[in-house]
Amino acid sequence: MARLVLRRLALLIPTLLGLSILLFLWVRALPGGPATALLGERATPEAVARINELYGFDRPILEQYVTWIGELVRGNFGVSTRTGVPVMEEFLARFPATIELTVVALLIAIGVGIPLGYVAARHQGRALDHGTVVLSLLGVTIPVFFLAFLLKYLFAVQLGWFPSAGRIDPSMIATHPTGFYVLDGLLTREWDASWDALLHLVLPAVALGSIPLAIIARITRASVIEVQGADYVRTARAKGLRPPRLRRRVVIRNAMLPVATTIGLQVGLLLSGAVLTETVFAFNGIGSFLAEAIFALDYAVLQGFILFVAVVYALANLAVDVSYGLIDPRMRAR
């Protein structure tokens, strides 16, 4: 298992290196060059020359790339042209909000999707199964931003059950040592702050987790149906293995391999969906910051976010590979 983890971490280096080359070339391939894209309507020849000199765009392309990679290795992702604050500083300030939202959304997707798919497979062809299939189709087809607006209007505006925006009530006095508001409330024993932060998470997390939930439910259903008809399941049943033990040790365990892969793939979807979800709910995370950077053509922020998503996505897939060894011991020897 340790060898597998080290091998996957080693593969992360060329992956990120290739992505950095694509990002570097993407910015340099902008119409008129990056300086013209940054300046927009203010792109006079003098201003373009000044930006090129300031950011080193007038240097040889290889020298620019080596310099840029050196800065990335030192943790310098550049400065936001919109706020004038280093990108890394902005990311560290907003990173906990997005991770907190993504984790809760993923927990909802897994906690509801897997049992729902399993129950649907156990009642294949019945009303419960058909209802699950219809709901999963709706979950996949409804856009995240539309569902976010719908949930906000119904449960926040009309019913008033949950807050409509933000991470915590502005009048709430609380300390935030880690930036993860729910965890901070538990660590500092400020239970009201932790509960309020959790209430602020419910609607955006449900909206963000809707598509992964539907996908996980469908994959779980299909996987369980396939495993239930396998020869080794019929053999175990013929040998007298009791149904609860058969379901737990044989059916569910073997059906979880494709589900684990699906969960790993949904991490990237959650991070991209956070852009729309955080914008609708005014959730001050990386997603909303990226949306502002897109409209402002803040390419330093865009590059940093893409690299951040790539690292998280690679680590999520590493976690999936490790989970294979936990689910199926035969995978540990590979």
C-alpha positions in Angstrom: 0.0 0.0 0.0 2.8 2.4 0.9 4.4 1.7 -2.5 1.2 2.5 -4.3 0.9 5.8 -2.5 4.5 6.8 -3.3 4.0 5.8 -6.9 0.9 7.9 -7.2 2.6 10.9 -5.6 5.5 10.6 -8.0 3.1 10.6 -10.9 1.6 13.9 -9.5 4.8 15.8 -10.4 4.7 15.2 -14.2 1.0 15.8 -14.2 1.3 19.2 -12.5 4.3 20.0 -14.7 2.3 19.3 -17.9 -0.6 21.4 -16.6 1.7 24.3 -15.8 3.0 24.3 -19.4 -0.6 24.4 -20.7 -1.5 27.2 -18.4 1.6 29.2 -19.3 0.9 28.8 -23.0 -2.8 29.6 -22.6 -2.1 33.0 -21.1 0.6 33.8 -23.7 -1.8 32.7 -26.5 -4.5 35.3 -25.6 -5.4 37.7 -28.4 -3.0 40.6 -28.4 -1.0 39.0 -25.6 -1.6 38.9 -21.8 -0.9 42.6 -21.4 -3.6 43.6 -23.9 -6.1 41.2 -22.2 -5.3 42.6 -18.8 -5.6 46.3 -19.9 -8.7 45.9 -22.0 -9.9 49.2 -23.4 -6.9 50.9 -21.7 -4.4 49.0 -23.9 -2.4 51.8 -25.3 1.0 51.0 -26.7 2.7 52.7 -23.8 0.5 50.9 -21.2 1.1 47.5 -23.0 4.9 48.1 -22.9 4.8 49.0 -19.2 2.8 45.8 -18.3 5.1 43.7 -20.4 8.1 45.0 -18.6 6.4 44.8 -15.2 5.4 41.1 -15.6 8.4 40.1 -17.7 6.3 39.3 -20.8 9.0 40.9 -23.0 11.6 38.3 -22.0 12.3 35.0 -23.9 9.5 32.5 -23.5 11.7 29.8 -21.8 13.1 32.4 -19.3 9.5 33.4 -18.5 8.5 29.8 -17.9 11.5 29.0 -15.7 10.9 32.2 -13.7 7.2 31.5 -13.3 7.8 27.9 -12.1 10.4 29.1 -9.6 7.9 31.5 -8.2 5.3 28.7 -8.0 7.6 26.4 -6.1 8.2 29.2 -3.6 4.4 29.5 -3.2 4.2 32.8 -5.1 1.2 32.6 -7.4 1.4 36.3 -8.3 -0.7 39.2 -7.3 -4.3 39.7 -8.1 -4.7 42.6 -10.5 -8.2 43.3 -9.1 -7.4 43.5 -5.4 -3.6 44.0 -5.4 -3.3 41.2 -2.8 -1.1 38.1 -3.4 -3.1 35.2 -4.8 -1.8 32.8 -2.2 -3.0 35.1 0.6 -6.4 35.4 -0.9 -6.6 31.6 -1.3 -5.6 30.9 2.3 -8.3 33.2 3.5 -11.0 31.7 1.3 -9.8 28.1 1.2 -11.6 26.9 4.4 -15.0 28.1 3.2 -14.8 26.2 0.0 -13.4 23.0 1.6 -16.1 23.1 4.3 -18.8 23.5 1.7 -17.4 20.8 -0.5 -16.9 18.3 2.3 -20.5 18.8 3.6 -21.9 18.5 0.0 -19.8 15.3 -0.5 -21.1 13.8 2.8 -24.7 14.5 1.7 -24.1 13.0 -1.7 -22.5 9.8 -0.2 -24.7 9.5 2.8 -27.9 9.7 0.7 -26.7 8.4 -2.7 -25.3 5.1 -1.6 -28.2 3.9 0.5 -30.7 5.2 -2.1 -29.0 3.3 -4.9 -28.7 0.2 -2.8 -32.4 0.2 -1.8 -33.4 0.8 -5.4 -31.3 -2.2 -6.5 -32.8 -4.4 -3.8 -36.3 -3.5 -5.1 -35.4 -3.6 -8.8 -38.4 -3.1 -11.1 -40.7 -1.9 -8.3 -42.1 1.6 -7.7 -39.3 2.5 -5.3 -36.7 1.7 -8.0 -38.5 3.6 -10.7 -38.9 6.6 -8.4 -35.2 6.5 -7.6 -34.3 6.5 -11.3 -36.6 9.4 -12.0 -35.2 11.4 -9.1 -31.6 10.7 -10.1 -32.4 11.9 -13.7 -33.9 15.1 -12.3 -30.8 15.5 -10.0 -28.5 15.2 -13.0 -30.5 17.5 -15.4 -31.4 20.4 -13.0 -28.6 23.0 -13.2 -26.9 23.8 -9.9 -27.5 27.5 -10.0 -31.3 26.9 -10.7 -31.6 24.5 -7.8 -29.7 26.9 -5.6 -32.1 29.8 -6.4 -35.1 27.4 -5.9 -33.8 26.2 -2.5 -33.0 29.8 -1.5 -36.4 31.1 -2.4 -38.4 28.2 -0.9 -36.5 27.4 2.4 -34.9 30.8 3.1 -37.2 33.5 1.8 -40.6 31.8 2.0 -40.3 29.4 5.0 -37.4 31.1 6.7 -35.9 27.8 7.9 -32.4 28.5 6.8 -30.2 31.7 6.3 -30.2 32.9 2.7 -26.6 34.1 2.4 -23.2 34.2 3.9 -21.3 31.8 6.2 -22.4 33.0 9.6 -24.8 35.7 11.0 -23.0 39.1 10.9 -24.1 39.8 14.4 -22.6 36.6 15.7 -19.4 37.2 17.8 -17.1 34.2 17.4 -13.4 33.4 17.1 -12.1 31.6 14.0 -8.7 30.1 14.7 -8.8 27.7 11.6 -11.2 29.4 9.3 -13.5 26.4 9.3 -16.4 28.0 11.1 -18.2 24.8 12.2 -15.0 23.3 13.5 -14.0 26.5 15.1 -17.2 26.6 17.1 -16.6 23.1 18.4 -12.9 23.8 19.3 -13.7 27.0 21.1 -17.0 25.6 22.6 -19.0 28.4 21.0 -21.8 26.1 20.2 -24.2 28.8 18.9 -21.6 29.9 16.4 -21.0 26.3 15.2 -24.7 25.7 14.9 -25.3 28.9 13.0 -22.4 28.1 10.6 -23.9 24.7 10.0 -27.3 26.2 9.2 -25.6 28.5 6.7 -24.1 25.4 5.1 -27.2 23.4 4.6 -28.8 25.0 1.5 -25.6 25.6 -0.5 -24.3 22.1 0.4 -27.6 20.5 -0.8 -27.5 22.4 -4.0 -23.9 21.6 -4.7 -24.3 17.9 -3.8 -27.4 17.3 -5.9 -25.7 16.2 -9.1 -23.0 14.0 -7.3 -25.8 12.5 -5.2 -27.8 11.5 -8.3 -24.7 10.1 -10.0 -23.6 8.1 -7.0 -27.1 6.7 -6.6 -27.3 5.6 -10.2 -23.8 4.0 -10.1 -24.6 2.2 -6.8 -27.8 0.9 -8.2 -26.2 -0.4 -11.3 -23.2 -1.9 -9.5 -25.4 -3.7 -6.9 -27.6 -5.1 -9.6 -24.6 -6.4 -11.4 -23.0 -8.0 -8.3 -26.3 -9.6 -7.2 -26.3 -11.6 -10.4 -22.7 -12.7 -10.3 -21.7 -16.4 -10.0 -19.8 -16.0 -6.7 -22.9 -14.5 -5.1 -25.1 -17.4 -6.2 -22.4 -19.8 -4.9 -22.2 -18.1 -1.5 -26.0 -18.2 -1.3 -26.0 -21.9 -2.3 -23.5 -22.6 0.5 -25.9 -21.3 3.0 -24.4 -17.9 3.8 -27.0 -15.9 5.7 -28.6 -13.0 3.7 -27.4 -10.2 6.0 -23.9 -11.5 6.0 -24.1 -12.1 2.2 -25.2 -8.6 1.5 -22.6 -7.0 3.9 -19.6 -9.1 3.1 -20.1 -10.0 -0.6 -22.6 -7.8 -2.4 -21.9 -4.4 -0.9 -18.2 -4.8 -0.6 -17.8 -5.8 -4.3 -20.2 -3.2 -5.5 -18.3 -0.4 -3.8 -15.3 -0.4 -6.2 -17.0 1.5 -9.1 -18.8 3.7 -6.5 -15.4 4.7 -5.0 -14.2 5.6 -8.4 -17.3 7.7 -9.0 -16.9 9.5 -5.7 -13.3 10.5 -6.6 -14.4 11.9 -10.0 -17.1 14.0 -8.3 -14.6 16.0 -6.4 -13.7 18.0 -9.5 -17.4 18.5 -10.2 -18.0 19.8 -6.7 -15.1 22.3 -6.9 -16.3 23.6 -10.3 -19.9 23.8 -9.1 -18.8 25.8 -6.0 -18.3 28.8 -8.3 -22.0 29.0 -9.1 -23.2 27.9 -5.6 -21.0 30.3 -3.7 -22.1 33.2 -6.0 -25.8 32.5 -5.4 -25.5 32.2 -1.6 -22.8 34.9 -1.3 -20.6 32.3 0.3 -17.2 33.9 0.7 -15.0 31.1 -0.7 -12.6 30.4 -3.6 -15.5 29.8 -6.0 -17.0 33.3 -5.6 -13.5 34.8 -5.7 -12.9 32.9 -9.0 -16.2 34.2 -10.4 -15.1 37.8 -9.7 -11.7 37.0 -11.2 -13.3 35.7 -14.4 -15.2 39.0 -15.0 -12.1 41.0 -14.1 -9.8 39.0 -16.3 -7.6 38.3 -13.3 -5.4 35.6 -14.9 -3.1 35.2 -11.9 -6.1 34.1 -9.8 -7.4 31.8 -12.6 -4.1 30.1 -13.0 -3.8 29.6 -9.2 -7.4 28.1 -9.0 -6.8 25.7 -11.9 -3.6 24.4 -10.3 -5.4 24.2 -6.9 -8.2 22.1 -8.5 -5.6 19.9 -10.2 -3.8 19.1 -6.9 -7.1 18.4 -5.1 -8.3 16.2 -7.9 -5.1 14.3 -7.9 -5.2 13.8 -4.2 -8.8 12.7 -4.4 -7.9 10.0 -6.9 -5.0 8.9 -4.6 -7.6 8.5 -1.9 -9.7 6.4 -4.3 -6.7 4.2 -5.0 -6.1 3.7 -1.3 -9.8 2.9 -0.7 -9.5 0.1 -3.3 -7.0 -1.6 -1.0 -9.4 -1.2 2.0 -12.4 -2.6 0.0 -10.6 -5.4 -1.8 -7.5 -6.8 -0.2 -6.3 -8.2 -3.5 -5.6 -4.6 -4.7 -3.0 -4.1 -1.9 -0.5 -6.4 -3.7 -0.6 -4.3 -7.0 
